[in-house]
Amino acid sequence: MSGLNPSALTLTQRRQLLRHLGWGGLGLAAGMLLAHQSDASTIPAAKRVISIGGALTEIVYALQSQQSLVGVDTTSNFPEETRQLASVGYARSLSLEGILALAPNLILASEDAGPATVIQQLKATGIQFEIIAAHHRYEGLIERITRVAHLLGKVNEGEQLIKKIASEWQQVRSNISKAQQASKSAPKLMFVLAHAPNQIMIAGKDTSAHAMMDYVGARNCFDTVYGYKPLTPEALLAAQPDIILTTDQGLKANGGLDALLQRPGFAQTPAGRNKHVISMEAMTLLGFGPRLPQALRELHQAIAAFKVST
């Protein structure tokens, strides 16, 4: 196998090489790829970036560094050009083989990336692997931009992007504050995660959905639980939400608005009786990427349009 140049291998050939070596030969295969990446030691290596997480991919584009991208995960659906890039699969179920085949020298990943065994194997190859979390906070978004900009050598662009987002964020938060002062009380919201027809979950604390409800000045009906929990008809009837918040993807998976509201218990809530349902694209609403101010503005406007009085 001496003299083998990994850069000359096709995608299929690289996969065959990894299968031939087996996992026991992972270190050898990864070493060959890394050795090739450092052949021209006097010339800075061009970035070959894989982005795992739609928000991180959006940041790369916002920093005008999309030319560095060689692969993305399936949550990376904005902007439209991301669909032209190689896919490494769903962020939570990554394929080691598929990632190595793209010969990255930098992997940007959200905290949701997995499984843990694949993450450990990727780190063992020596490829720079950066987990960059937002922790469901605006400040986390700013930290993400700062970190990605540093890794991509786009510090100035990062500073400009942060200034733009900070200005937008301040404006929308000011508008929400004024609306809260003029309102008697906050509406009760329930976020429904329903990306499979027979699986409905609600969002408690420590979720992106709860953070968005908090930022928009609404009350989460399920703020006594943590994470995502299965929804029962009894819990729904006790919660009595004024508004149901969900994603476009979830609404589609459940057959549309009417089909969702026909589920047990939904019609017996203020939200169900009045068809007060807000649906937004999942990554826009929950991603905590550069579109966060826009997402909060849209959510605030949608809630205000229902003129809920509690």
C-alpha positions in Angstrom: 0.0 0.0 0.0 3.0 2.3 -0.1 2.8 5.2 -2.4 -1.0 5.4 -2.1 -2.1 9.0 -2.4 -5.5 9.5 -0.6 -6.3 12.6 -2.6 -6.3 10.5 -5.8 -9.0 8.2 -4.4 -12.6 8.5 -5.4 -15.3 8.6 -2.8 -16.1 4.9 -3.4 -12.4 4.0 -3.3 -11.9 5.7 0.1 -14.9 3.8 1.5 -13.6 0.5 0.1 -10.2 1.3 1.8 -11.8 1.9 5.1 -13.9 -1.3 4.8 -10.8 -3.3 3.8 -8.9 -2.0 6.8 -11.7 -2.5 9.2 -12.0 -0.4 12.4 -8.7 -1.9 13.6 -7.1 0.0 10.7 -8.9 3.2 11.4 -5.8 4.8 12.8 -3.8 3.9 9.7 -6.5 5.2 7.3 -6.9 8.4 9.2 -3.1 8.8 9.4 -2.8 8.5 5.7 -5.4 11.2 5.2 -3.8 13.5 7.7 -0.3 12.8 6.3 -1.5 13.9 2.9 -3.1 17.0 4.3 0.3 18.1 5.8 2.4 17.2 2.7 3.0 20.8 1.9 4.1 21.8 5.4 5.3 25.2 4.3 2.0 26.2 2.8 -1.1 26.7 5.1 -3.6 24.0 4.4 -6.8 25.1 2.8 -9.8 24.7 5.2 -11.9 21.6 4.4 -14.8 22.1 6.8 -17.6 19.8 7.7 -20.4 21.6 9.6 -22.7 19.5 11.8 -25.6 21.7 12.9 -27.8 24.0 10.8 -27.0 27.0 12.9 -23.2 26.5 12.6 -23.6 26.1 8.8 -25.6 29.4 8.7 -22.8 31.1 10.6 -20.2 29.8 8.1 -22.3 31.3 5.2 -22.8 34.6 7.1 -19.1 34.9 7.5 -18.7 34.4 3.7 -16.7 31.2 4.3 -18.9 28.8 2.4 -16.1 27.9 0.0 -14.5 26.0 2.8 -17.4 23.7 3.3 -17.1 20.1 1.9 -20.0 18.6 3.8 -23.0 19.3 6.1 -25.6 17.4 8.1 -29.2 17.1 7.2 -30.3 19.9 9.5 -28.3 22.3 7.4 -31.0 23.5 5.0 -30.4 27.2 4.9 -29.4 28.9 2.7 -30.6 26.9 -0.3 -27.1 26.4 -1.6 -26.3 24.0 1.2 -28.3 21.3 -0.6 -25.5 21.2 -3.2 -23.0 20.0 -0.6 -22.2 16.4 0.4 -24.4 15.2 3.3 -22.9 13.4 6.3 -26.4 12.4 7.5 -28.4 13.3 10.6 -26.4 15.1 13.3 -27.3 12.5 16.0 -26.5 9.5 13.9 -23.3 10.4 12.0 -21.3 7.9 9.9 -17.5 7.8 10.6 -16.9 6.4 7.1 -18.9 9.1 5.3 -17.1 11.9 7.2 -13.6 10.6 6.7 -14.3 10.1 3.0 -14.6 13.9 2.6 -11.1 14.3 4.1 -11.9 17.3 6.4 -9.3 19.1 8.4 -11.9 20.9 10.6 -15.2 19.7 11.9 -17.7 22.1 13.5 -20.4 20.4 15.5 -23.3 21.4 17.7 -23.8 19.8 21.1 -26.3 17.4 19.6 -23.8 15.6 17.4 -23.5 11.9 17.9 -23.4 9.0 18.5 -20.7 9.4 21.2 -18.7 6.5 19.8 -18.3 8.2 16.4 -17.4 11.5 18.0 -14.7 9.7 20.0 -13.4 8.0 16.9 -13.3 11.2 15.0 -11.3 12.9 17.7 -8.9 10.0 17.8 -8.0 10.6 14.1 -6.4 13.9 14.9 -8.8 15.9 12.8 -9.6 19.2 14.5 -13.0 18.7 16.1 -14.9 21.6 17.7 -18.1 21.3 19.6 -19.7 24.8 19.7 -22.8 25.0 21.8 -25.3 27.9 22.1 -27.0 26.6 25.3 -30.3 28.0 24.2 -29.1 31.6 24.8 -28.6 34.7 22.7 -25.2 35.0 24.4 -24.5 31.5 23.2 -25.1 32.6 19.6 -22.6 35.4 20.0 -20.1 32.9 21.5 -20.7 30.6 18.5 -20.0 33.4 16.0 -16.9 34.5 17.8 -15.5 30.9 17.9 -16.3 30.0 14.3 -15.0 33.3 13.1 -11.7 32.7 14.9 -11.4 29.1 13.5 -12.0 30.3 10.0 -9.8 33.3 10.1 -12.7 35.7 9.8 -12.4 37.7 13.0 -13.3 41.1 11.4 -16.3 39.6 9.6 -17.4 38.0 12.8 -17.3 41.3 14.6 -19.4 42.9 11.9 -21.9 40.1 12.0 -22.2 40.3 15.8 -22.8 44.1 15.6 -25.6 43.5 13.1 -27.3 40.8 15.1 -26.9 42.7 18.3 -28.7 45.7 16.8 -31.5 43.6 15.5 -31.8 41.7 18.8 -32.0 44.9 20.8 -34.7 46.3 18.6 -36.9 43.2 18.8 -36.4 42.8 22.5 -37.4 46.5 23.0 -40.6 45.9 21.0 -41.4 42.9 23.1 -40.8 44.8 26.4 -43.2 47.6 25.3 -45.8 45.1 24.4 -45.5 43.4 27.8 -46.0 46.7 29.6 -49.2 47.3 27.7 -50.5 43.7 28.3 -52.4 42.5 31.3 -50.7 39.1 31.4 -48.6 36.7 29.3 -50.2 34.1 27.1 -49.7 30.5 27.9 -47.9 28.6 25.2 -47.2 24.9 24.6 -44.5 23.7 22.2 -45.3 20.5 20.5 -42.5 18.4 18.9 -44.3 16.1 16.6 -41.9 15.0 13.8 -43.5 11.5 13.7 -47.3 10.9 13.4 -47.6 8.8 16.6 -45.0 10.6 18.7 -46.0 13.9 20.3 -43.6 15.5 22.8 -43.8 18.8 24.8 -40.9 21.1 25.6 -40.0 21.9 29.2 -37.1 23.9 30.6 -33.6 23.5 29.2 -34.8 23.4 25.6 -34.6 25.9 22.7 -38.4 26.0 22.6 -38.6 27.1 26.2 -36.0 29.7 25.7 -37.9 31.2 22.7 -41.1 31.3 24.7 -39.3 33.0 27.6 -37.6 35.6 25.2 -40.9 36.4 23.6 -42.6 37.0 27.0 -44.9 34.0 27.0 -45.4 31.4 29.7 -44.5 27.8 29.0 -47.4 25.6 30.2 -44.8 22.9 31.0 -42.2 24.9 32.7 -42.2 22.4 35.6 -40.5 19.7 33.6 -37.1 19.5 31.9 -36.3 18.6 28.4 -38.8 16.9 26.0 -41.5 14.6 27.5 -44.3 12.6 26.0 -47.6 14.4 25.9 -50.6 12.8 27.6 -54.3 13.9 27.1 -54.5 14.4 30.9 -51.5 16.7 30.9 -52.8 18.7 28.0 -56.2 19.2 29.6 -54.5 20.4 32.8 -52.2 22.8 30.9 -55.0 24.6 28.9 -52.6 26.4 26.5 -53.8 29.6 24.8 -51.5 29.0 21.9 -49.8 25.9 20.5 -46.4 26.4 19.0 -44.9 23.8 16.6 -42.7 23.4 13.6 -43.6 23.3 9.9 -42.0 19.9 9.7 -44.0 18.6 12.6 -47.3 19.9 11.3 -46.7 18.3 7.9 -45.7 15.0 9.6 -49.0 15.0 11.4 -51.2 15.7 8.4 -51.7 19.4 8.8 -53.5 21.7 11.3 -56.9 20.0 11.4 -55.3 16.5 11.9 -53.2 17.8 14.8 -56.2 19.4 16.5 -58.2 16.2 16.2 -55.8 14.4 18.6 -57.2 13.6 22.0 -57.5 16.6 24.3 -56.5 19.3 21.8 -60.1 20.4 21.1 -60.7 20.9 24.8 -58.1 23.7 25.1 -58.4 27.4 24.3 -55.7 26.9 21.6 -57.6 24.0 20.0 -61.0 25.7 20.2 -59.8 28.9 18.6 -57.2 27.2 16.3 -54.5 29.3 17.8 -51.5 27.4 16.4 -48.2 28.9 15.3 -46.0 26.9 13.0 -42.4 27.9 12.1 -39.6 26.3 10.2 -37.7 24.1 12.7 -34.2 25.5 12.3 -35.4 29.1 12.2 -37.3 28.7 15.4 -35.0 26.4 17.4 -31.6 26.7 15.8 -30.2 29.7 17.7 -28.3 30.8 14.6 -27.9 34.1 12.8 -31.6 34.3 12.2 -32.4 34.4 15.9 -33.6 38.0 16.0 -35.8 37.4 12.9 -37.3 34.2 14.5 -38.1 36.1 17.7 -39.7 38.9 15.8 -41.9 36.5 13.7 -42.9 34.6 16.8 -43.8 37.8 18.6 -45.9 39.1 15.7 -47.7 35.7 15.4 -48.6 35.7 19.1 -49.8 39.3 18.9 -52.0 38.5 15.9 -54.2 36.2 18.0 -54.9 39.0 20.5 -55.0 36.5 23.4 -56.4 37.8 26.7 -55.7 35.8 29.8 
